[in-house]
Protein backbone atom coordinates (compact mmCIF):
# COMPACT_ATOMS: atom_id res chain seq x y z
CA UNK A 1 0.00 0.00 0.00
CA UNK A 2 2.82 2.39 0.79
CA UNK A 3 4.35 1.67 -2.61
CA UNK A 4 1.09 2.64 -4.31
CA UNK A 5 0.90 5.97 -2.50
CA UNK A 6 4.53 6.71 -3.28
CA UNK A 7 3.95 5.84 -6.96
CA UNK A 8 0.88 8.12 -7.15
CA UNK A 9 2.76 10.97 -5.47
CA UNK A 10 5.77 10.47 -7.78
CA UNK A 11 3.57 10.49 -10.90
CA UNK A 12 1.65 13.51 -9.60
CA UNK A 13 4.88 15.40 -8.93
CA UNK A 14 6.30 14.49 -12.35
CA UNK A 15 3.37 16.23 -14.00
CA UNK A 16 2.54 18.89 -11.42
CA UNK A 17 6.01 20.45 -11.01
CA UNK A 18 6.55 21.28 -14.71
CA UNK A 19 2.97 22.50 -15.13
CA UNK A 20 3.25 24.66 -12.02
CA UNK A 21 6.59 26.00 -13.21
CA UNK A 22 5.25 26.95 -16.65
CA UNK A 23 2.16 28.52 -15.12
CA UNK A 24 4.21 30.59 -12.71
CA UNK A 25 6.61 31.64 -15.47
CA UNK A 26 3.83 32.97 -17.68
CA UNK A 27 1.91 34.47 -14.76
CA UNK A 28 4.89 36.20 -13.14
CA UNK A 29 6.72 37.35 -16.28
CA UNK A 30 4.70 40.59 -16.75
CA UNK A 31 5.06 41.45 -13.06
CA UNK A 32 8.81 40.90 -13.10
CA UNK A 33 9.18 42.94 -16.30
CA UNK A 34 7.19 45.85 -14.86
CA UNK A 35 9.31 45.82 -11.70
CA UNK A 36 12.46 45.82 -13.84
CA UNK A 37 11.17 48.79 -15.86
CA UNK A 38 10.29 50.64 -12.66
CA UNK A 39 13.80 50.12 -11.32
CA UNK A 40 15.29 51.35 -14.62
CA UNK A 41 13.15 54.49 -14.52
CA UNK A 42 14.14 55.19 -10.93
CA UNK A 43 17.80 54.69 -11.79
CA UNK A 44 17.58 57.10 -14.72
CA UNK A 45 15.51 59.61 -12.73
CA UNK A 46 18.18 60.07 -10.05
CA UNK A 47 20.75 61.66 -12.40
CA UNK A 48 18.00 63.77 -13.97
CA UNK A 49 16.98 65.08 -10.54
CA UNK A 50 20.60 65.91 -9.73
CA UNK A 51 20.97 67.73 -13.06
CA UNK A 52 17.75 69.65 -12.39
CA UNK A 53 19.00 70.70 -8.95
CA UNK A 54 22.32 71.81 -10.47
CA UNK A 55 20.49 73.87 -13.11
CA UNK A 56 18.31 75.49 -10.44
CA UNK A 57 21.42 76.46 -8.47
CA UNK A 58 23.06 77.89 -11.58
CA UNK A 59 19.95 79.93 -12.41
CA UNK A 60 19.79 81.26 -8.84
CA UNK A 61 23.45 82.33 -9.06
CA UNK A 62 22.83 84.01 -12.41
CA UNK A 63 19.84 85.87 -10.99
CA UNK A 64 21.93 87.05 -8.03
CA UNK A 65 24.68 88.23 -10.38
CA UNK A 66 22.13 90.05 -12.55
CA UNK A 67 20.73 91.77 -9.48
CA UNK A 68 24.23 92.84 -8.42
CA UNK A 69 24.94 94.17 -11.92
CA UNK A 70 21.71 96.19 -11.91
CA UNK A 71 22.62 97.68 -8.54
CA UNK A 72 26.11 98.56 -9.79
CA UNK A 73 24.65 100.10 -12.95
CA UNK A 74 22.29 102.20 -10.83
CA UNK A 75 25.26 103.41 -8.73
CA UNK A 76 27.22 104.34 -11.86
CA UNK A 77 24.22 106.22 -13.25
CA UNK A 78 23.71 108.08 -9.96
CA UNK A 79 27.41 108.96 -9.83
CA UNK A 80 27.35 110.23 -13.42
CA UNK A 81 24.29 112.36 -12.69
CA UNK A 82 26.02 113.78 -9.61
CA UNK A 83 29.18 114.57 -11.58
CA UNK A 84 27.11 116.21 -14.35
CA UNK A 85 25.28 118.38 -11.81
CA UNK A 86 28.56 119.22 -10.07
CA UNK A 87 30.22 120.21 -13.33
CA UNK A 88 27.32 122.34 -14.56
CA UNK A 89 27.37 124.43 -11.37
CA UNK A 90 23.64 124.53 -10.83
N, CA, C and O atoms as a GROMACS GRO file, in nm:
protein
  360
    1UNK      N    1   0.082  -0.119   0.000
    1UNK     CA    2   0.000   0.000   0.000
    1UNK      C    3   0.086   0.126   0.000
    1UNK      O    4   0.054   0.223  -0.068
    2UNK      N    5   0.193   0.124   0.075
    2UNK     CA    6   0.282   0.239   0.079
    2UNK      C    7   0.346   0.262  -0.057
    2UNK      O    8   0.370   0.376  -0.097
    3UNK      N    9   0.376   0.152  -0.128
    3UNK     CA   10   0.436   0.167  -0.261
    3UNK      C   11   0.338   0.232  -0.358
    3UNK      O   12   0.379   0.306  -0.447
    4UNK      N   13   0.211   0.205  -0.344
    4UNK     CA   14   0.109   0.264  -0.431
    4UNK      C   15   0.097   0.414  -0.409
    4UNK      O   16   0.086   0.491  -0.504
    5UNK      N   17   0.099   0.455  -0.282
    5UNK     CA   18   0.090   0.597  -0.250
    5UNK      C   19   0.214   0.671  -0.301
    5UNK      O   20   0.204   0.781  -0.356
    6UNK      N   21   0.329   0.610  -0.282
    6UNK     CA   22   0.453   0.671  -0.328
    6UNK      C   23   0.452   0.684  -0.480
    6UNK      O   24   0.497   0.785  -0.534
    7UNK      N   25   0.401   0.580  -0.550
    7UNK     CA   26   0.395   0.584  -0.696
    7UNK      C   27   0.300   0.694  -0.743
    7UNK      O   28   0.330   0.764  -0.839
    8UNK      N   29   0.185   0.708  -0.678
    8UNK     CA   30   0.088   0.812  -0.715
    8UNK      C   31   0.148   0.951  -0.691
    8UNK      O   32   0.135   1.040  -0.775
    9UNK      N   33   0.213   0.967  -0.578
    9UNK     CA   34   0.276   1.097  -0.547
    9UNK      C   35   0.388   1.127  -0.647
    9UNK      O   36   0.402   1.241  -0.691
   10UNK      N   37   0.467   1.026  -0.683
   10UNK     CA   38   0.577   1.047  -0.778
   10UNK      C   39   0.522   1.084  -0.916
   10UNK      O   40   0.575   1.175  -0.980
   11UNK      N   41   0.417   1.016  -0.960
   11UNK     CA   42   0.357   1.049  -1.090
   11UNK      C   43   0.295   1.188  -1.087
   11UNK      O   44   0.309   1.266  -1.181
   12UNK      N   45   0.226   1.219  -0.976
   12UNK     CA   46   0.165   1.351  -0.960
   12UNK      C   47   0.271   1.461  -0.965
   12UNK      O   48   0.253   1.562  -1.033
   13UNK      N   49   0.381   1.440  -0.894
   13UNK     CA   50   0.488   1.540  -0.893
   13UNK      C   51   0.555   1.553  -1.029
   13UNK      O   52   0.596   1.662  -1.068
   14UNK      N   53   0.568   1.443  -1.102
   14UNK     CA   54   0.630   1.448  -1.235
   14UNK      C   55   0.551   1.538  -1.330
   14UNK      O   56   0.609   1.604  -1.416
   15UNK      N   57   0.419   1.540  -1.315
   15UNK     CA   58   0.337   1.623  -1.400
   15UNK      C   59   0.310   1.761  -1.340
   15UNK      O   60   0.306   1.862  -1.411
   16UNK      N   61   0.292   1.765  -1.208
   16UNK     CA   62   0.254   1.890  -1.142
   16UNK      C   63   0.367   1.992  -1.139
   16UNK      O   64   0.342   2.110  -1.162
   17UNK      N   65   0.489   1.952  -1.113
   17UNK     CA   66   0.601   2.045  -1.101
   17UNK      C   67   0.625   2.120  -1.232
   17UNK      O   68   0.634   2.243  -1.230
   18UNK      N   69   0.636   2.051  -1.347
   18UNK     CA   70   0.655   2.128  -1.471
   18UNK      C   71   0.536   2.218  -1.506
   18UNK      O   72   0.554   2.330  -1.554
   19UNK      N   73   0.416   2.168  -1.483
   19UNK     CA   74   0.297   2.250  -1.514
   19UNK      C   75   0.294   2.372  -1.423
   19UNK      O   76   0.265   2.483  -1.469
   20UNK      N   77   0.322   2.353  -1.295
   20UNK     CA   78   0.325   2.466  -1.202
   20UNK      C   79   0.436   2.564  -1.240
   20UNK      O   80   0.417   2.686  -1.231
   21UNK      N   81   0.549   2.512  -1.281
   21UNK     CA   82   0.660   2.600  -1.321
   21UNK      C   83   0.625   2.683  -1.444
   21UNK      O   84   0.652   2.803  -1.446
   22UNK      N   85   0.565   2.621  -1.544
   22UNK     CA   86   0.526   2.695  -1.664
   22UNK      C   87   0.417   2.798  -1.633
   22UNK      O   88   0.420   2.910  -1.684
   23UNK      N   89   0.323   2.759  -1.550
   23UNK     CA   90   0.216   2.852  -1.512
   23UNK      C   91   0.274   2.973  -1.440
   23UNK      O   92   0.238   3.087  -1.469
   24UNK      N   93   0.362   2.948  -1.346
   24UNK     CA   94   0.421   3.059  -1.271
   24UNK      C   95   0.507   3.147  -1.361
   24UNK      O   96   0.512   3.269  -1.345
   25UNK      N   97   0.575   3.084  -1.457
   25UNK     CA   98   0.661   3.164  -1.547
   25UNK      C   99   0.577   3.260  -1.628
   25UNK      O  100   0.611   3.378  -1.638
   26UNK      N  101   0.467   3.212  -1.687
   26UNK     CA  102   0.383   3.297  -1.768
   26UNK      C  103   0.301   3.395  -1.684
   26UNK      O  104   0.268   3.504  -1.732
   27UNK      N  105   0.269   3.358  -1.562
   27UNK     CA  106   0.191   3.447  -1.476
   27UNK      C  107   0.279   3.556  -1.415
   27UNK      O  108   0.234   3.670  -1.400
   28UNK      N  109   0.401   3.524  -1.381
   28UNK     CA  110   0.489   3.620  -1.314
   28UNK      C  111   0.573   3.704  -1.409
   28UNK      O  112   0.628   3.806  -1.368
   29UNK      N  113   0.585   3.663  -1.534
   29UNK     CA  114   0.672   3.735  -1.628
   29UNK      C  115   0.632   3.882  -1.643
   29UNK      O  116   0.720   3.968  -1.636
   30UNK      N  117   0.504   3.917  -1.663
   30UNK     CA  118   0.470   4.060  -1.675
   30UNK      C  119   0.499   4.139  -1.547
   30UNK      O  120   0.540   4.255  -1.553
   31UNK      N  121   0.479   4.076  -1.433
   31UNK     CA  122   0.506   4.145  -1.306
   31UNK      C  123   0.654   4.172  -1.291
   31UNK      O  124   0.694   4.281  -1.251
   32UNK      N  125   0.736   4.074  -1.321
   32UNK     CA  126   0.881   4.090  -1.310
   32UNK      C  127   0.931   4.195  -1.410
   32UNK      O  128   1.018   4.276  -1.377
   33UNK      N  129   0.877   4.195  -1.530
   33UNK     CA  130   0.918   4.294  -1.630
   33UNK      C  131   0.879   4.435  -1.587
   33UNK      O  132   0.956   4.529  -1.606
   34UNK      N  133   0.760   4.451  -1.530
   34UNK     CA  134   0.719   4.585  -1.486
   34UNK      C  135   0.804   4.633  -1.368
   34UNK      O  136   0.835   4.752  -1.359
   35UNK      N  137   0.842   4.544  -1.280
   35UNK     CA  138   0.931   4.582  -1.170
   35UNK      C  139   1.068   4.621  -1.224
   35UNK      O  140   1.128   4.716  -1.176
   36UNK      N  141   1.116   4.549  -1.323
   36UNK     CA  142   1.246   4.582  -1.384
   36UNK      C  143   1.241   4.719  -1.451
   36UNK      O  144   1.335   4.798  -1.439
   37UNK      N  145   1.131   4.748  -1.523
   37UNK     CA  146   1.117   4.879  -1.586
   37UNK      C  147   1.109   4.990  -1.483
   37UNK      O  148   1.166   5.097  -1.503
   38UNK      N  149   1.039   4.965  -1.373
   38UNK     CA  150   1.029   5.064  -1.265
   38UNK      C  151   1.166   5.095  -1.207
   38UNK      O  152   1.199   5.211  -1.182
   39UNK      N  153   1.245   4.992  -1.185
   39UNK     CA  154   1.380   5.012  -1.132
   39UNK      C  155   1.468   5.088  -1.231
   39UNK      O  156   1.549   5.172  -1.190
   40UNK      N  157   1.452   5.061  -1.360
   40UNK     CA  158   1.529   5.135  -1.462
   40UNK      C  159   1.491   5.282  -1.464
   40UNK      O  160   1.577   5.369  -1.475
   41UNK      N  161   1.361   5.310  -1.452
   41UNK     CA  162   1.315   5.449  -1.452
   41UNK      C  163   1.367   5.522  -1.329
   41UNK      O  164   1.410   5.637  -1.338
   42UNK      N  165   1.362   5.456  -1.216
   42UNK     CA  166   1.414   5.519  -1.093
   42UNK      C  167   1.563   5.545  -1.104
   42UNK      O  168   1.612   5.648  -1.058
   43UNK      N  169   1.636   5.452  -1.164
   43UNK     CA  170   1.780   5.469  -1.179
   43UNK      C  171   1.812   5.584  -1.273
   43UNK      O  172   1.907   5.658  -1.251
   44UNK      N  173   1.732   5.600  -1.379
   44UNK     CA  174   1.758   5.710  -1.472
   44UNK      C  175   1.703   5.842  -1.420
   44UNK      O  176   1.748   5.948  -1.464
   45UNK      N  177   1.607   5.838  -1.328
   45UNK     CA  178   1.551   5.961  -1.272
   45UNK      C  179   1.645   6.027  -1.172
   45UNK      O  180   1.641   6.149  -1.156
   46UNK      N  181   1.727   5.950  -1.106
   46UNK     CA  182   1.818   6.007  -1.005
   46UNK      C  183   1.917   6.103  -1.068
   46UNK      O  184   1.932   6.214  -1.016
   47UNK      N  185   1.986   6.068  -1.178
   47UNK     CA  186   2.075   6.166  -1.240
   47UNK      C  187   2.000   6.287  -1.295
   47UNK      O  188   2.052   6.398  -1.293
   48UNK      N  189   1.879   6.266  -1.344
   48UNK     CA  190   1.800   6.377  -1.397
   48UNK      C  191   1.764   6.474  -1.286
   48UNK      O  192   1.767   6.596  -1.306
   49UNK      N  193   1.730   6.422  -1.168
   49UNK     CA  194   1.698   6.508  -1.054
   49UNK      C  195   1.821   6.586  -1.010
   49UNK      O  196   1.810   6.704  -0.976
   50UNK      N  197   1.937   6.522  -1.011
   50UNK     CA  198   2.060   6.591  -0.973
   50UNK      C  199   2.093   6.700  -1.074
   50UNK      O  200   2.137   6.809  -1.036
   51UNK      N  201   2.072   6.673  -1.202
   51UNK     CA  202   2.097   6.773  -1.306
   51UNK      C  203   1.999   6.890  -1.291
   51UNK      O  204   2.037   7.005  -1.311
   52UNK      N  205   1.874   6.860  -1.257
   52UNK     CA  206   1.775   6.965  -1.239
   52UNK      C  207   1.812   7.054  -1.121
   52UNK      O  208   1.800   7.176  -1.128
   53UNK      N  209   1.858   6.993  -1.012
   53UNK     CA  210   1.900   7.070  -0.895
   53UNK      C  211   2.020   7.158  -0.929
   53UNK      O  212   2.027   7.273  -0.887
   54UNK      N  213   2.115   7.104  -1.005
   54UNK     CA  214   2.232   7.181  -1.047
   54UNK      C  215   2.190   7.300  -1.133
   54UNK      O  216   2.241   7.411  -1.115
   55UNK      N  217   2.098   7.278  -1.226
   55UNK     CA  218   2.049   7.387  -1.311
   55UNK      C  219   1.977   7.494  -1.229
   55UNK      O  220   1.993   7.613  -1.256
   56UNK      N  221   1.899   7.452  -1.130
   56UNK     CA  222   1.831   7.549  -1.044
   56UNK      C  223   1.932   7.634  -0.967
   56UNK      O  224   1.913   7.755  -0.953
   57UNK      N  225   2.038   7.570  -0.918
   57UNK     CA  226   2.142   7.646  -0.847
   57UNK      C  227   2.211   7.745  -0.940
   57UNK      O  228   2.237   7.859  -0.902
   58UNK      N  229   2.240   7.701  -1.062
   58UNK     CA  230   2.306   7.789  -1.158
   58UNK      C  231   2.217   7.908  -1.192
   58UNK      O  232   2.265   8.020  -1.203
   59UNK      N  233   2.088   7.884  -1.210
   59UNK     CA  234   1.995   7.993  -1.241
   59UNK      C  235   1.987   8.090  -1.124
   59UNK      O  236   1.984   8.212  -1.144
   60UNK      N  237   1.983   8.038  -1.001
   60UNK     CA  238   1.979   8.126  -0.884
   60UNK      C  239   2.105   8.213  -0.876
   60UNK      O  240   2.097   8.331  -0.844
   61UNK      N  241   2.221   8.154  -0.906
   61UNK     CA  242   2.345   8.233  -0.906
   61UNK      C  243   2.344   8.339  -1.016
   61UNK      O  244   2.389   8.451  -0.995
   62UNK      N  245   2.292   8.303  -1.133
   62UNK     CA  246   2.283   8.401  -1.241
   62UNK      C  247   2.188   8.514  -1.206
   62UNK      O  248   2.214   8.630  -1.238
   63UNK      N  249   2.078   8.483  -1.141
   63UNK     CA  250   1.984   8.587  -1.099
   63UNK      C  251   2.048   8.679  -0.996
   63UNK      O  252   2.029   8.801  -1.001
   64UNK      N  253   2.124   8.623  -0.903
   64UNK     CA  254   2.193   8.705  -0.803
   64UNK      C  255   2.296   8.795  -0.870
   64UNK      O  256   2.309   8.912  -0.834
   65UNK      N  257   2.368   8.743  -0.966
   65UNK     CA  258   2.468   8.823  -1.038
   65UNK      C  259   2.400   8.934  -1.118
   65UNK      O  260   2.450   9.046  -1.122
   66UNK      N  261   2.287   8.904  -1.181
   66UNK     CA  262   2.213   9.005  -1.255
   66UNK      C  263   2.165   9.115  -1.162
   66UNK      O  264   2.172   9.233  -1.197
   67UNK      N  265   2.118   9.078  -1.046
   67UNK     CA  266   2.074   9.177  -0.948
   67UNK      C  267   2.189   9.267  -0.905
   67UNK      O  268   2.173   9.388  -0.893
   68UNK      N  269   2.306   9.206  -0.881
   68UNK     CA  270   2.423   9.284  -0.842
   68UNK      C  271   2.465   9.378  -0.954
   68UNK      O  272   2.503   9.492  -0.928
   69UNK      N  273   2.460   9.332  -1.079
   69UNK     CA  274   2.494   9.417  -1.192
   69UNK      C  275   2.397   9.534  -1.207
   69UNK      O  276   2.439   9.645  -1.239
   70UNK      N  277   2.270   9.510  -1.185
   70UNK     CA  278   2.171   9.619  -1.191
   70UNK      C  279   2.198   9.723  -1.083
   70UNK      O  280   2.190   9.843  -1.109
   71UNK      N  281   2.231   9.676  -0.964
   71UNK     CA  282   2.262   9.768  -0.854
   71UNK      C  283   2.386   9.850  -0.888
   71UNK      O  284   2.389   9.972  -0.867
   72UNK      N  285   2.489   9.785  -0.941
   72UNK     CA  286   2.611   9.856  -0.979
   72UNK      C  287   2.583   9.956  -1.091
   72UNK      O  288   2.638  10.066  -1.091
   73UNK      N  289   2.500   9.919  -1.186
   73UNK     CA  290   2.465  10.010  -1.295
   73UNK      C  291   2.390  10.131  -1.241
   73UNK      O  292   2.411  10.243  -1.288
   74UNK      N  293   2.302  10.109  -1.144
   74UNK     CA  294   2.229  10.220  -1.083
   74UNK      C  295   2.326  10.314  -1.011
   74UNK      O  296   2.310  10.436  -1.018
   75UNK      N  297   2.424  10.259  -0.942
   75UNK     CA  298   2.526  10.341  -0.873
   75UNK      C  299   2.605  10.424  -0.974
   75UNK      O  300   2.628  10.543  -0.952
   76UNK      N  301   2.646  10.362  -1.083
   76UNK     CA  302   2.722  10.434  -1.186
   76UNK      C  303   2.638  10.546  -1.244
   76UNK      O  304   2.688  10.657  -1.263
   77UNK      N  305   2.511  10.520  -1.271
   77UNK     CA  306   2.422  10.622  -1.325
   77UNK      C  307   2.405  10.736  -1.227
   77UNK      O  308   2.412  10.853  -1.265
   78UNK      N  309   2.384  10.703  -1.098
   78UNK     CA  310   2.371  10.808  -0.996
   78UNK      C  311   2.499  10.891  -0.985
   78UNK      O  312   2.493  11.013  -0.971
   79UNK      N  313   2.613  10.825  -0.991
   79UNK     CA  314   2.741  10.896  -0.983
   79UNK      C  315   2.760  10.987  -1.104
   79UNK      O  316   2.807  11.100  -1.089
   80UNK      N  317   2.723  10.941  -1.221
   80UNK     CA  318   2.735  11.022  -1.342
   80UNK      C  319   2.644  11.144  -1.332
   80UNK      O  320   2.684  11.255  -1.367
   81UNK      N  321   2.521  11.123  -1.286
   81UNK     CA  322   2.429  11.236  -1.269
   81UNK      C  323   2.486  11.338  -1.169
   81UNK      O  324   2.478  11.458  -1.191
   82UNK      N  325   2.542  11.288  -1.061
   82UNK     CA  326   2.602  11.378  -0.961
   82UNK      C  327   2.717  11.458  -1.022
   82UNK      O  328   2.727  11.579  -1.002
   83UNK      N  329   2.804  11.389  -1.097
   83UNK     CA  330   2.918  11.457  -1.158
   83UNK      C  331   2.871  11.560  -1.262
   83UNK      O  332   2.929  11.668  -1.272
   84UNK      N  333   2.766  11.526  -1.338
   84UNK     CA  334   2.711  11.621  -1.435
   84UNK      C  335   2.657  11.744  -1.365
   84UNK      O  336   2.681  11.856  -1.409
   85UNK      N  337   2.582  11.725  -1.256
   85UNK     CA  338   2.528  11.838  -1.181
   85UNK      C  339   2.639  11.920  -1.117
   85UNK      O  340   2.630  12.043  -1.111
   86UNK      N  341   2.744  11.853  -1.070
   86UNK     CA  342   2.856  11.922  -1.007
   86UNK      C  343   2.932  12.006  -1.110
   86UNK      O  344   2.974  12.118  -1.081
   87UNK      N  345   2.949  11.951  -1.228
   87UNK     CA  346   3.022  12.021  -1.333
   87UNK      C  347   2.944  12.137  -1.392
   87UNK      O  348   3.003  12.236  -1.436
   88UNK      N  349   2.811  12.127  -1.395
   88UNK     CA  350   2.732  12.234  -1.456
   88UNK      C  351   2.718  12.354  -1.361
   88UNK      O  352   2.689  12.465  -1.407
   89UNK      N  353   2.740  12.334  -1.232
   89UNK     CA  354   2.737  12.443  -1.137
   89UNK      C  355   2.599  12.489  -1.098
   89UNK      O  356   2.583  12.600  -1.047
   90UNK      N  357   2.498  12.408  -1.121
   90UNK     CA  358   2.364  12.453  -1.083
   90UNK      C  359   2.323  12.407  -0.949
   90UNK      O  360   2.213  12.438  -0.904
   0.00000   0.00000   0.00000
